[in-house]
Amino acid sequence: GELYIAGTGVARGYLNRPELTEERFLDDPFYPGERMYQTGDIARWTEEGLVEWLGRSDGQVKVRGYRIEPGEIEAAIRRIDGIREAAVTARTEHGETALYAYIEGRESDDVRAELATRLPAYMMPAQFIEMSEWPVTPSGKLDRRALPAPGGAADRQAYTAPRNVTEMKLCALWEEVLKNGPVGIRDHFFERGGHSLKATALVSRIAKEFGVQVPLQDIFARPTVEELASVIQDLE
């Protein structure tokens, strides 16, 4: 949640800025007559009782109706073993906003699968981009505006046709959900425009078509038709 500071160390306000003082220095609801400072920072309690800073509240983005703090996703990624650095940004194209994760230290599919066990589906980035070098500002900080744009059609796998009935039906479901095609068995669901809501829709269509319930997590862990077909065949 948002971090507020109270106690004897809180200042009286901003110098010569009464409007900002009134906005940020508020009455303390727990101690009448005292004041507290609204920092604008997003933080969380850790299991050790420490306060972990996640980012700024003014960095929040709205993705498919949910307000999301990218810093919270970054913190969750950094807690994955082997991750050396991570950044999460939001981009809006054709009127739709999506999250993109930039990572270093682990393969993207491994990170996606593990992160799916830690975050709700609506907070999952649409695409993970592996980095070896990071753009920085003259002061040495991460230059988020210089991060590479997510890959598009040029980065897709060469088309590989379905080899059996299960893969054929799955390809058809993907084309229906993603609304683009043709879909090959090695195409990546999220790199073809999939996101958490479309993954949920895919789970529903798989249940209707095959009569099996595939966990949503499996869509994130096995994001190709080829991989998902083997899951369905094991469940049938």
N, C-alpha and C positions, 0 to 999 in steps of 0.2 A: 504494500500500500504506500501512500504518500507519507513522507517523513516530516514530522513536526518536532520542533525543539522548544523545550520549556525549561524553566529554572532560573537560577540567579545569574547565569551567563548570558541570557538573552538581552540584546541591545534594546534601546528605547525606540529605535526606528531608523529610517533612512534620513540622511542629512538633507534638509531643504526639499524633501520629496514627500509631502503629506499624503498625496493620493496613493502612492506606492506603499507608504507606511500603513495606511488604513487597510489596504488590500492584503498585505502579508503578515502584519502583526495583529493577531486575533485574540479575543478573550479565551482564556483557558477554561474549558468546560469542566475540568476535574478539580481546579483550584480557583474558586471565585476571587476576583480581584487581581489575579495574575494574568500574564499574557504569554502567548506562545507564537513561535515563528514558523510560517509555512514555507518550507525550503524549496518546494517544487521538485524534489528528488523522489525517486521511486526506490524502495528498499524492502528487504525481507529479513525476518528473524531466521537464523540458522539453528540447527539442532544443538550447537554449542552455546547458544544464547548470545551470539554476536549479531550485529546489524550489517548485512551485506548490501552495498549500493548496487543498483541495477541500471540506473539511467535517469533521465529527466522526464518529468510528466509532460513537458511540452514537446517531447519526441514521440508521443503516442500517435498511432495511426489507426484508421478504421478500415478493417478488412471484412467484407461480406457481413456487415452489421455488428461486428465485434470490435471493441476498442482494445488495442494491443500495444504493449510496451516492448519494442524490439530488444531493449537491453535485457529484459527478463529471459528472452529466448537465447540471447548471447550467453548469459550466465549459465543457462541449462546446458548449452553446447560445451562450454569450457569445463564443465564438471565431468564430461565424458573422458575416460582414460585415453591418453595419446594425443588429445587435441592441444595444439600449441597456441593457436590464435583463432578467433572467430569474430565475425561481424554480420549483422542482419540489417537489411535495408528493405524499404517498400518502394515499389515502382507501380505507376498507373499507366496502363495502356488500353486503348479502346474502351475507356470508361470503367475498367476493372482494376482494382488494386491487389497486388500480390506481394508476398514476402519472399525474399531471396537471402540465403545464407552463404557466406563466404568462409571457408574453413581451411585449416592447415594442420596436417598431422595424421589424418585418417582418411580412408576412402569414403566418398560421399554416400554410397548405399549403406555402408556400415553405420555411419552417423545418423542417417535418416531412420534406420530401423531402431537404433537405440533411443533416439530422441522421441520416437513415437510411443515409447513406454513411459516417458516422463512428462509429456505435454499433451493437453487436449488436442484433438484433431484440428480445430480451427486456428491453432497457433503454429501448426507445422508449415515451414517454408515450402513454397511451390518447387523450388529448385535449390540444389546445393552446388556451389562452384568451388572446386579445389584450387587453392592458391599456393604458389611457391615464393612469390614476392608481393609485398603490400605497398601500395602508394602512400606516401607520407607528405605532410605539409612541411614547409621550411622549419617549423618548430619541432618536427619529429613525431607529430601526432598522425593518426590514421586519417587519410584524406578520403572520406566516404564518397565524395562526388566523383573521385577518379577511379572508383572500383569498376571493373569491366562489366559491360552489359551482359545479362544472361544470354546463353546460347540460344539460337533459334533453329530454323529448319536446316541450316547448313551443318549443324552439329548432330543431326539425327543419324541413327543407324541406317545402313542400307536396308532396303525392304527385303524381308524374309517371309515368305508365304507360310500360312499354317499347314501343319503336316498331318493333323487328325481332326476329328469332329470337335473335340473339346477346344482346341486352339481356334478352329474356325468360328465357333460360337462366341468365344471370348473376344476375338478380333471384331466381330460384328457389334458386340456390346460396347466395346471401347469406342468404336466409331459413333455409336448412338450417343454415348455420354459426352465424349470430347467434341462431337460435331465437326470432326475433320477426319480425313482418311486419304488413302488406305492406311490401315494399321498393320504393321508387321509384327511377328512374334517376339522380336527383340527390341521393339520400340519401348521407350521409357514413359510410363504413364504421366509423370509429373513434368517431364521435359516436353511432352506433347500438349501441355496446357492444363493438365489435371491439377486439382487442389483438393482440400479436405472435403468440401461439399460434394464435389464430383466423385470423390472416392466413396463417400457414403452412398451416393446414388448407384455407383457400380456394385457395391455390396448388395443392395436391394435387388438389382437386376440379376445378379448371379444367383441369389436365393430363389428367385422366380423361375429362372431358366434351368438351373441344375438341381434345385431342391436341397441345397446345402447352405449352411451359414458360415461364410468365410469371415473371420475376425477382421475388423477394420485395420488392425495393426499389420496384417499380412499384406495389405495393399501397399503400405509404406515399406515393408521389409522385402517384398518380392514384386517390384513395380513393372515387370514385363509380362506379356502374355505367356511366354515360355515358362517362366517361373511359377506364375499363378496357376497355370494349367495343371502342373504337378501337384499343387496343393489341393485343387478340386478333385483330381483323380484319387488322391489319398482319402478324401472325405466321402466319396461316393460309395 
